[in-house]
Structures are given as structure tokens and as C-alpha cells.
Amino acid sequence: MKFAIWDNIMPRAGSSHVALYREHLKEVQIAEECGFDHLWFYEHHLSPQSPMPSPNLMIAAAAQLTTRIRLGNMVNVLPYRNPLLLAEECAMLDVLTGGRLDIGIGRGLKPTEFAAFCVPQERSRAMFNESVEIMSRVWADENFRYEGEYFRVNKASPLSPPLVQRPHPPLYISAQSEESLRWCAERDLPFGQIDALIDQCRRDSEFYAQIQAAAGHARAPRLFLTREVYVAETDEQARREALPYLKSYWELWGRYTQFTQQGLMPDSYDVWRKRAPLLHAMSYEELIERGLVLIGCPETVARGIHEHQDMLDIAILVCVMQLGPMPHEQVQRSMRAFAQHVMPLVKSGARRDLKTPAKEKFDA
């Protein structure tokens, strides 16, 4: 199992946006120093809570500050973009990163964004499918014409710059619905579960594996799972320090609950229509108990990861280290503590006999 960070960029008290982006680029460097394998940004538009309309710009900046860690966007929202332009942009990022680019793709989620771009959300899957076909053909350097319902392309010249990774950089797909899971499994592509309960992940993983095998692919771990993570010296300290910042997630789930109640989410987003109210209704203790968040001392967090591994075949654990508007100093302390104390426990295979360390031994 590999470790990734999903960089949740939210405004911080007392920080300008200039300082905010600089702090997050510093956190990318810390992630590389700490031994994380991947770092992914996310894409949101016209949202004061998520000032990240062009995460690919952050990838370009982070590429110049790192040498090893893989960089990507989770996800590029395909219905908002011209697929030819995005395919070219990804090729350029693959060059700038020296072949360290990961490409996350998805069809988008927020009704307010679809409304702002005047894109019909109920057609997002069809637009996603057209975009993927076009981007694949661009990366294959084909000369082709494409006349789709939503996109048209007339390509008769080589891709420039050419890709470093062949046939293209790895694709990662956010897949919550059965239709999305089937699409990923038929192509043997990694699928992401966001804020999903363990039993839901297990059910979806079993479904994925059945389709994966039926399509002739060897069974292999493809699940990448996101979890909010905070590590401190003791469980009590970690829970106390994380709580004010995790409240932003209840607000997020509350907004998605409102979208469903107002009829703004199409039927094809049924998984989120059911999940958002469920998460919004959970207490802090229940979120911790059911493994939706990994909050505690290193041993507690490591036990939580082992419990996930006992029930799920996880390819990548994606850690959300910035909880809401959590300050930069607090985020980097938790990142370093996770790397120095949790990662070794997970990799060693130590299990439930883990005990809380003496206070003086904790060095984050």
C-alpha cells in the first residue's frame, strides 16, 4: 500500500491567498521529505471555501520544487474543459514533472459549478465519455476527426510536447456509482472512494473485482481511499485539536444534503444523494469509531489503518492532512508525525498490541 496526500486548500485565518498558495507548496516539499508517494490537488470553481480553480497550475509550480513525489489533480472535471486542450496541458505537465504526472479524471459533483458553466449536470457522464475518448486518441498521437454530441476535434498534427510516460500518464478515476465502477473495472483502472464507509468500500471493491475478472484482467488492488487524518501526541489531544477544523466537513455534507433536498442533483448521483445526509447526521465520535476519520496518537491511527487493510485491498491510502482551515504549522506537525511514527508501524505489520508511547518519545 502506498501513501498519498489529497491537498485540501481552504483559506486560513490571517493568511492572504498569496501566503496560502506558498504554504501549500511548502507542504508539497514536506510531503516529499516525509516519503509520501503521491500528492494530489483538487479542482473547484467560484468557491470562497475552495480557491483552487486551476490545480494544474499548482502541479506546474510544485514540479519545480520536488524531484521524486508524483503529482496530480484529483480530479480534472472533464465536462468543464475542452478535451483537446486538457490533453495538451497534461502532456506539458508530464514534461514539466519529468514523468511524475498522475491524471485524475471525473465528471464533477457540485450543482452550483455546473450551473455557473451552463453545463447540464444530467449529461455529465456522456460528456465524460466523449472527453476520455478524445484525450486517449490525442495522447496516442492519432490524426483524427471527432464529431460527438458535445465535442468536436480535427487533429492533423503531432502532439507537442510529446508525453514522457507512455502510452500516457496513469489515470485515476473517482468512482462512487455502480456504472462508474463498471467503467473503471472493464479498463482495469484505479478507482477512488471519497468519504465512503468501510462496508460500502468492501461491497464496491467486490463488484469491481468481479467485473475486472470478467473483462480478462488479473485481480490486483485498484482502490484508492481518502481519509481525513490528524496525528498528535495523545488521542485526547488529537481529537481536541482536530474537532474545530473538521466541522467544515459537516458543513460540506450539509450543503450536499441541501442539494439533494432541493432536487439539484440528478438521479445519476444517487450515491452522493444517500451518502451526504448519512455523514451529516454522524457525531464526531461515530465518525472516528466507523473509520471515516483517522484521528489520534500514532498507534491509534496505525491501528485504524490496519483495520482498513484487514477488510479492504487498498492500493493507495489518500490522507487529507489539512482539515478545513487548519493552520500551516499544525498541518506540517501532523504530516511529520504521520511519516515518522505511523508509516513505520503500518509498514512493519505491527497490529493491535500497539501501545501509546511515552510522552517524551514522541518527536513530531
GULOZA-40038 format. One record per residue: residue number from 1; x, y, z of N, C-alpha, C in turn. Coordinates in steps of 0.1 Angstrom, whole numbers. Atoms other than C-alpha are relative to their C-alpha. Layout:
# residues N
   n   n.x   n.y   n.z  ca.x  ca.y  ca.z   c.x   c.y   c.z
 NUM     X     Y     Z     X     Y     Z     X     Y     Z
...
This chain:
# residues 364
   n   n.x   n.y   n.z  ca.x  ca.y  ca.z   c.x   c.y   c.z
   1     8   -12     0     0     0     0     9    12     0
   2    -7   -13     0    12    35    -9    -7    10     7
   3     6   -12    -7     6    68     8    -1    12    -9
   4     2   -12     7    -8    99    -8    -6    11     9
   5     7   -11    -7   -19   133     3    -9     7   -10
   6     9    -8     8   -50   150   -11    -1    14     6
   7    -2   -14    -6   -43   187    -6   -13     8     0
   8    13    -7    -1   -74   204     7     3    15     3
   9    -4   -14    -1   -67   241     1   -13     8     4
  10    10    -9    -5   -90   262    22     6    13     6
  11    -5   -12    -6   -85   298    34     3    -2    14
  12    -4     1   -14   -67   301    67     0    14     6
  13     1   -13    -7   -72   328    93    13     7     0
  14   -13    -8     0   -46   356    89     9    -2   -11
  15    -9     2    12   -32   343    56    -7     5   -12
  16     5    -5    13   -36   361    23     0   -12    -9
  17     0    11    10   -42   339    -8    15    -1    -5
  18   -14     1     4    -6   347   -18     8    -9    10
  19    -6     9   -10     6   332    15    -5   -14     0
  20     7    14     0   -19   303    13     7    -9   -10
  21    -6     8    10    -5   291   -20    14    -4     3
  22   -14     3    -4    31   294    -8     1   -10    11
  23     0     9   -11    23   275    24    -3   -14    -6
  24     4    14     6     7   246     3    11    -5    -8
  25   -12     5     8    37   245   -20    11    -5    10
  26   -10     5   -10    59   242    11    -5   -14     6
  27     5    13    -5    36   213    23     3   -11   -11
  28    -4    10    10    43   196   -10    15    -4     2
  29   -14     3    -2    80   198    -3     1    -9    13
  30     0     8   -12    74   184    32    -5   -14    -3
  31     5    13     3    53   156    18    11    -9    -7
  32   -11     7     6    83   146    -4    10    -4    10
  33   -10     3   -10   107   148    25    -5   -11     9
  34     6    10    -9    83   126    46    -2   -13    -7
  35     1    13     6    82    99    20   -14    -4    -6
  36    13     3     6    46   102     7     3    -3   -15
  37    -2     4    14    43    86   -28    -7     9   -10
  38     8    -8    10    17   109   -44    -5    12     8
  39     7   -12    -6     3   144   -38   -10     4   -11
  40    10    -4     9   -30   154   -54    -7    13     4
  41     8   -12    -3   -47   188   -56   -14    -3    -4
  42    14     2     5   -84   192   -63    -5    12    -7
  43     6   -11     8  -105   214   -86   -13     4     5
  44    13    -6    -3  -133   237   -75     0    14    -6
  45     2   -13     6  -147   268   -90   -10     9     7
  46     8   -10    -6  -162   300   -77    -5    -3    14
  47     3     4   -13  -160   288   -42    10     7    10
  48    -9    -6   -10  -145   310   -14     6   -10     9
  49    -5    10    -9  -141   279     7    11    -9    -7
  50    -9     9     8  -120   261   -21     6     8   -11
  51    -5    -8    11   -99   286   -40    10    -7    -9
  52    -9     8     8   -85   261   -65    -6    -2   -13
  53     6     2    13   -99   267  -100    10    -6   -10
  54    -9     5    10   -67   256  -117    11    -8     7
  55   -10     8    -7   -49   228   -97    12    -3    -9
  56   -12     3     9   -27   221  -128    11    10     1
  57   -10   -10    -2   -10   254  -122     8    -3    13
  58    -7     4   -12    -1   242   -87     9   -12    -3
  59    -9    11     3    13   210  -102    12     5    -7
  60   -12    -6     7    35   231  -125    10     6     9
  61    -9    -7   -10    48   251   -96     7   -11     9
  62    -6    10    -9    53   220   -74    10    -8    -7
  63   -10     7     7    72   203  -101    14     5     1
  64   -13    -6    -1   100   228   -98     6    -1    14
  65    -4     1   -14   102   222   -60     3   -14     5
  66    -1    14    -4   103   184   -60     8    -8   -10
  67    -7     8     9   122   156   -76    -5   -15    -1
  68     4    14    -1   105   123   -65   -15    -2     0
  69    14     2    -2    69   126   -54    -8     2   -13
  70     9    -1    11    42   120   -80   -10    11     3
  71     9   -12    -2    19   150   -86   -12    -2    -9
  72    12     1     8   -16   151   -99   -12     8     5
  73    12    -8    -3   -51   166   -98   -11   -11     2
  74    10     9    -3   -79   147   -82   -13     8     2
  75    -2     5    14   -98   153  -104    -1    12   -10
  76     3    -9    11   -98   172  -137   -15    -3    -3
  77    15     2     2  -136   178  -141    -2     1   -16
  78     0     0    15  -140   168  -178   -11     8    -6
  79    10    -7     7  -173   183  -186     2    15    -1
  80    -3   -14     0  -159   218  -179    10     4   -11
  81   -12    -4     8  -129   216  -203    -1    -6   -14
  82    -2     5    14  -122   212  -240    11   -12     1
  83    -9    11    -3  -106   177  -240    13     1    -8
  84   -13    -2     7   -80   186  -267     9     9     8
  85    -9    -9    -8   -67   215  -246     5    -7    12
  86    -4     6   -12   -67   194  -215    11   -11    -3
  87   -10    11     3   -48   165  -232    14     7    -3
  88   -12    -7     2   -22   190  -244     6     5    13
  89    -5    -5   -13   -19   206  -209     6   -11     8
  90    -6    11    -7   -14   172  -194    13    -5    -5
  91   -12     4     7    13   164  -219    11    10     5
  92   -10   -10    -4    31   196  -209     3    -2    15
  93    -2     3   -14    27   188  -172     9   -13     2
  94    -8    13    -1    42   153  -178    14     4    -3
  95   -13    -5     3    72   171  -193     6     8    12
  96    -5    -8   -11    75   196  -165     3    -8    13
  97    -3     8   -12    73   169  -138    11   -11    -3
  98   -10    11     4    98   147  -157    -6   -14     1
  99     6    13     0    73   119  -160    -6    -4    14
 100     6     3   -13    58   122  -125   -15     4     1
 101    14    -4     0    23   132  -135   -10   -11     1
 102    12     8    -1    -8   114  -124   -12     8    -4
 103    12    -7     5   -41   123  -141   -13    -5     6
 104    13     3    -5   -73   122  -121   -10     5    -9
 105    11    -4     8  -105   124  -141   -13    -3     7
 106    13     2    -6  -141   127  -131   -10     9    -7
 107    10    -7     7  -174   141  -142    -6    12     8
 108     5   -11    -8  -179   166  -114   -11    -3     9
 109    10     4   -10  -202   168   -85    -9    12     4
 110     7   -11    -6  -213   203   -74   -10     7   -10
 111    10    -6     9  -246   216   -90     3    14    -2
 112    -3   -14     2  -235   252   -85    10     3   -10
 113   -10    -2    11  -205   247  -107    -5    -3   -14
 114     6     3    13  -224   231  -135    -9    11    -4
 115     8   -12     3  -249   260  -133     8    12    -5
 116    -8   -11     3  -221   285  -134     6    -1   -14
 117    -6     3    13  -206   269  -165   -10    -2   -11
 118    11     3     9  -240   264  -181     1   -13    -7
 119    -1    14     4  -233   227  -184   -11    -8     7
 120    11     8    -6  -262   203  -179     6   -12     8
 121    -6    10    -8  -252   181  -150    -5   -14    -3
 122     5    13     3  -275   153  -161     7    -7   -12
 123    -7     5    11  -253   149  -192    15    -2     3
 124   -15     0    -4  -220   148  -173     6   -13    -4
 125    -7    13     3  -214   111  -179     2    -1   -15
 126    -2     1    15  -219   113  -217    12    10    -4
 127   -11    -9     3  -195   143  -217    13    -5     4
 128   -12     7    -5  -170   124  -196     5   -10   -10
 129    -3    11     9  -171    95  -220     6     6   -13
 130    -6    -6    12  -165   117  -251    14     6     3
 131   -13    -6    -4  -137   135  -233    11   -10     1
 132   -11    10    -2  -118   104  -224     4    -6   -13
 133    -3     6    13  -121    90  -259    10    10    -8
 134    -8    -9     7  -107   122  -274    14     1     6
 135   -13    -2    -6   -79   126  -249     9   -12    -2
 136    -8    12     3   -68    90  -254     6     0   -14
 137    -4     0    14   -66    95  -291    11    11    -3
 138   -10   -11     1   -47   128  -287    14    -6     5
 139   -13     6    -5   -21   110  -265     6   -11    -8
 140    -5    10     9   -19    82  -290     6     6   -12
 141    -6    -8    11    -8   109  -315    -7    -4   -13
 142     7     3    12   -35    99  -339    -4    13    -8
 143     6   -11     8   -46   121  -368   -15    -5    -1
 144    14     5     0   -84   120  -365   -10    12     0
 145    11    -9    -1  -117   138  -367   -10    -6    10
 146    10     5   -10  -142   135  -339   -12     9     0
 147    13    -8     0  -179   146  -342    -9    -6    10
 148     8     5   -10  -195   140  -309   -12     9     3
 149    12    -9    -3  -227   154  -293     5    12     7
 150    -4   -11    -8  -207   177  -271    14     6    -4
 151   -14    -5     3  -171   180  -285     3    -4   -15
 152    -5     3    14  -156   182  -320    15     3    -1
 153   -14    -2     1  -120   178  -329     5    -3   -14
 154    -6     3    13  -100   179  -361    15     1     2
 155   -15     1    -4   -64   168  -352     8    -5   -12
 156    -8     4    11   -39   166  -380    15     3     1
 157   -14    -3    -2    -6   174  -364     5    -7    13
 158    -5     8   -11    17   157  -338    -3     7    14
 159     2    -6   -14    11   162  -300    13     7     4
 160   -12    -8    -4    35   189  -288    -2     8    12
 161   -12     9    -1    52   185  -264    -5   -15     1
 162     3    14    -1    52   147  -266     0    -4    15
 163     0     5   -14    44   127  -234    14    -6     3
 164   -11     7    -6    72   114  -212    -4   -14     3
 165     5    13    -4    51    85  -199    -9    -6   -11
 166     7     7    11    38    60  -225    -8   -12     5
 167     7    -8    11    11    53  -236    -5    13     5
 168     4   -13    -6     0    81  -212     2    -1    15
 169    -2     0   -14     4    91  -176   -12    -8     7
 170    11     8    -7   -16    69  -151   -13     8     2
 171    13    -6    -2   -53    76  -149    -6    -5    13
 172     7     3   -13   -72    77  -116   -14     6    -1
 173    14    -4     2  -110    79  -115    -7     0    13
 174     9     0   -11  -133    89   -88   -13    -7    -4
 175    11     8     4  -159    62   -89    -8    -4    12
 176     9     3   -12  -188    60   -64   -12    -8    -5
 177    12     7     5  -217    47   -86     4   -14    -6
 178    -2    13     7  -221    11  -100     5     2   -14
 179    -3    -2    14  -219    25  -135    15     5    -2
 180   -14    -5     0  -186    43  -128    10   -11     4
 181    -8    11    -4  -172    13  -110     2   -10   -12
 182    -1     9    11  -180    -9  -140     9     5   -11
 183    -8    -7    10  -164    16  -164    15    -2     4
 184   -14     1    -5  -132    15  -143     5   -14    -1
 185    -4    14    -1  -131   -23  -138     2    -6   -14
 186    -1     5    13  -136   -30  -175    14     4    -6
 187   -12    -6     5  -105    -9  -182    12    -2    10
 188   -11     3   -10   -85   -21  -151     6    13     5
 189    -5   -13    -4   -82    15  -139    -2     2    15
 190     2    -2   -15   -77    26  -102   -13     8     2
 191    13    -7    -3  -110    38   -86     1     6    14
 192    -1    -7   -13  -113    63   -58   -13     0     7
 193    12    -1    -9  -138    62   -29     3    12    10
 194    -1   -12    -8  -143    95   -11   -10     0    11
 195     9     0   -11  -157    96    24   -10   -11     0
 196     9    12     1  -171    61    20     3    -9    12
 197    -1    10   -11  -178    37    49     7   -13    -5
 198    -8    12     4  -157     6    50    -9   -11    -6
 199     8    10     6  -186   -17    43    -4     3   -14
 200     3    -4    13  -195     4    13    12    -3   -10
 201   -12     2     8  -159     2     0     2   -15    -3
 202    -1    15     2  -159   -36     5    -9    -5   -10
 203    10     4    10  -191   -40   -14     4     4   -14
 204    -4    -5    13  -178   -18   -43    12    -7    -5
 205   -13     7     4  -144   -35   -43    -3   -14    -5
 206     3    13     5  -160   -69   -47    -7     1   -13
 207     6    -1    13  -182   -57   -75    10     3   -11
 208   -10    -4    10  -152   -41   -92     8   -12    -4
 209    -8    12     2  -132   -74   -88    -7    -9   -10
 210     8     9     9  -160   -94  -105     1     5   -14
 211     0    -6    14  -161   -70  -135    14    -1    -5
 212   -14     0     4  -123   -68  -136     3   -14    -5
 213    -3    13     4  -121  -106  -138    -7    -4   -13
 214     8     3    12  -149  -109  -164     6     7   -12
 215    -6    -7    12  -131   -84  -186    14    -6    -3
 216   -12     6     3  -100  -106  -185    13     5     6
 217   -11    -6    -7   -78   -86  -162     3    -8    13
 218    -4     6   -12   -58  -102  -134    -4     8    12
 219     4    -7   -11   -71   -94  -100    12     7     7
 220   -10    -8    -6   -50   -66   -84    -6    12     8
 221     5   -12    -7   -55   -38   -59    -1    12    -8
 222     2   -12     8   -70    -8   -75    -7    11     8
 223     7   -10    -8   -88    10   -47    10    11     6
 224    -7   -11    -8   -75    44   -35   -11     7     8
 225    10    -4   -10   -93    56    -4     4    12     7
 226    -3   -12    -7   -95    90    11    -4    -1    15
 227     3    -2   -14   -94    96    49     6    13     5
 228    -5   -11    -7   -91   127    69     9    -5    12
 229    -9     6   -10   -61   122    92     6    12     8
 230    -7   -10    -9   -47   141   122     7    -8    11
 231    -8     7   -10   -19   128   144     6    10    10
 232    -6    -8   -11    -9   142   178     6    -9    10
 233    -7     8   -10     8   130   209    -9   -10     7
 234    10     9    -6   -23   115   225   -13     1    -7
 235    13     0     6   -58   106   214    -8    12     4
 236     8   -12    -5   -73   133   236     5    13    -7
 237    -5   -12     6   -50   160   222    -4     0   -15
 238     3     0    14   -56   149   186   -15     3    -2
 239    14    -2     2   -94   148   190    -4    15     3
 240     3   -14    -4   -94   182   207     4    10   -11
 241    -6   -10     9   -72   199   182    -7    -1   -14
 242     6     2    13   -89   184   151   -14     4    -1
 243    14    -2     1  -125   190   160    -4    13    -6
 244     5   -12     6  -128   227   152     1     1   -15
 245    -3    -1    14  -114   222   118    -8   -10    -8
 246     9    10     6  -134   190   110   -14     5    -2
 247    14    -5     2  -166   210   114    -3     4   -14
 248     2    -4    14  -161   223    79    -5   -11    -8
 249     5    11     8  -168   188    66   -15    -3     3
 250    14     1    -3  -201   186    84    -8    11    -8
 251     6   -10     8  -209   219    66    -1    -4   -14
 252    -1     5    14  -198   204    33   -11   -10    -3
 253    10    11     2  -220   173    37   -14     6     2
 254    13    -7    -2  -248   196    49    -4     7   -13
 255     3    -7    13  -246   216    16    -4   -11   -11
 256     4    11    10  -247   183    -5   -14    -5     4
 257    13     4    -4  -277   173    16   -11     9    -5
 258     9   -11     5  -294   206     7    -2    -2   -15
 259     1     1    15  -286   200   -30   -10   -11    -3
 260     9    12     2  -305   166   -28   -14     4     3
 261    13    -4    -4  -334   181    -9    -6     9   -10
 262     5   -10     9  -337   209   -34    -2    -6   -15
 263     2     6    13  -337   184   -63    11     5   -11
 264   -10    -5     9  -305   198   -78    10   -10    -5
 265    -9    11     5  -286   165   -81    -8   -10    -8
 266     7     9     9  -296   143  -110     0   -14     6
 267     1    14    -5  -306   106  -104    13    -7    -1
 268   -12     7     2  -272    95  -117    10     3    11
 269    -9    -3   -12  -256   110   -85    -7    -6    13
 270     8     6   -11  -278    87   -63     9    -3    12
 271    -8     4   -11  -248    75   -42     3    12     9
 272    -2   -12    -8  -240   111   -31   -13     5     7
 273    13    -4    -6  -277   118   -25    -3    -8    12
 274     2     8   -12  -277    90     0    11     2    10
 275   -12     0    -9  -242    94    15     0    13     8
 276    -1   -13    -7  -243   131    23    -9     2    12
 277     7    -1   -12  -272   130    47     4    -9    11
 278    -5    10   -10  -258    99    64    12     6     7
 279   -12    -6    -6  -224   116    70    -4    12     8
 280     3   -12    -7  -240   149    80    -6    -3    14
 281     7     3   -12  -260   131   107     9    -7    11
 282    -9     7    -9  -230   114   123     7     9    10
 283    -8    -8   -10  -214   126   155    15    -2    -2
 284   -15     1     1  -177   132   159     5   -14     4
 285    -4    13    -5  -173   100   179    -3   -11   -10
 286     4    10     9  -192    80   154     9     0   -13
 287    -9    -1    11  -170    93   125    13    -7     3
 288   -13     6    -4  -139    82   144    -2   -15     2
 289     2    14    -2  -154    49   155    -2    -8   -12
 290     3     8    12  -165    39   120    11     2   -11
 291   -12    -1     8  -131    49   105    -1    10   -11
 292     1   -10    10  -143    78    84    11    10     1
 293   -11    -9    -2  -116    99   100    10    -8     9
 294   -10     7    -8   -83    87   115     7    11     8
 295    -4   -11    -9   -77   109   145     6    -7    13
 296    -5     5   -13   -54   101   174    16     0     1
 297   -14     2    -2   -19    92   186     5    -9   -11
 298    -5     9    11     4    73   161    -5   -14     1
 299     4    14    -1    -6    39   175   -15    -2    -4
 300    14     1     3   -43    46   173    -3     2   -15
 301     1    -2    14   -40    59   137     5   -12    -8
 302    -5    12     7   -19    29   127   -10   -12     2
 303    10    11    -2   -45     5   142   -11     2    -9
 304    11    -3     9   -72    23   122     4    -4   -14
 305    -4     3    14   -52    18    90     1   -16    -1
 306     0    14     0   -46   -19    99   -14    -6    -2
 307    14     5     0   -83   -24   104    -6     2   -14
 308     4    -1    14   -89   -10    69     6   -10    -9
 309    -7    10     8   -63   -33    55    -5   -14     2
 310     6    13    -3   -79   -63    72   -13    -2    -9
 311    13     1     7  -112   -56    53     1     4   -15
 312    -1    -5    14  -100   -39    21    13    -2    -6
 313   -12     1     7   -74   -44    -5     3    14    -6
 314    -2   -14     4   -62    -8    -7    14     1    -7
 315   -12    -3     7   -37     3   -33     7    12     5
 316    -6   -12    -5   -32    38   -20   -10     6    10
 317     7    -7   -10   -43    54    12     2    15    -2
 318    -1   -14     4   -50    91     4    -4     8    13
 319     2    -8   -12   -46   113    35    -3    14    -2
 320     4   -14     0   -64   146    38     6     6    13
 321    -7    -5   -12   -40   163    62    -4    14     4
 322     6   -13    -4   -54   198    61   -14    -2     2
 323    14     1    -3   -87   197    79    -6    14     0
 324     6   -13     1  -107   227    68    11    11     0
 325   -10   -11     0   -88   259    76    11    -1    10
 326   -11     2    -9   -62   243    98    12     7    -3
 327   -12    -7     3   -31   264   101    12    -8    -5
 328   -11     7     6     0   255    82     9    -7    10
 329    -9     6   -10    21   249   113    -5   -13     6
 330     7    12    -5    -4   224   126    -1   -11   -10
 331     0    10    11    -7   206    93    13    -7    -1
 332   -13     6     2    30   201    89     4    -8    12
 333    -3     9   -12    33   188   125    -6   -14    -1
 334     7    13     2     7   162   118     6    -8   -11
 335    -6     7    12    23   153    84    13    -7     5
 336   -13     5    -5    57   148   101    -2   -11    10
 337     3    10    -9    42   128   129    -5   -13    -7
 338     5    12     7    24   105   105    11    -7    -7
 339   -12     7     7    56    99    85    10    -6     9
 340   -11     5    -9    79    94   115    -5   -11     9
 341     5    10   -10    56    73   137   -11    -9    -6
 342    10     8     5    26    60   117     5    -9   -11
 343    -5     8    11    42    49    85     8   -12     4
 344    -8    11    -3    68    27   101    -8   -11     7
 345     9    10    -7    41    10   123    -8    -8   -10
 346     8     6    11    20     3    92     8   -10    -8
 347    -9     8     8    49   -10    72     6   -12     7
 348    -6    11    -8    62   -32   100   -10   -11     2
 349    10    11    -2    29   -51   102    -4    -1    14
 350     4     0   -14    26   -44   139   -15     2     1
 351    15    -1     0   -11   -49   149    -5     5    13
 352     8    -6   -11   -34   -45   178     6     0    14
 353    -7    -1   -13    -9   -49   206     8    13     1
 354    -6   -13     0     3   -14   197    -4     8    13
 355     3    -8   -12     5     8   228     4    14    -2
 356    -3   -14     1     6    45   233    14     2     5
 357   -14    -2    -4    43    57   235     0     9    12
 358    -3   -10   -11    57    75   265     1    14    -7
 359     1   -13     6    52   112   260    14     6    -5
 360   -13    -5     3    89   120   259     6    -6   -13
 361    -5     6    12    94    96   230    -6     5   -13
 362     7    -5    11    70   114   207     8    12    -5
 363    -8   -10     6    90   136   183    -5     4   -14
 364     6    -4    13    70   153   155     7    12    -5
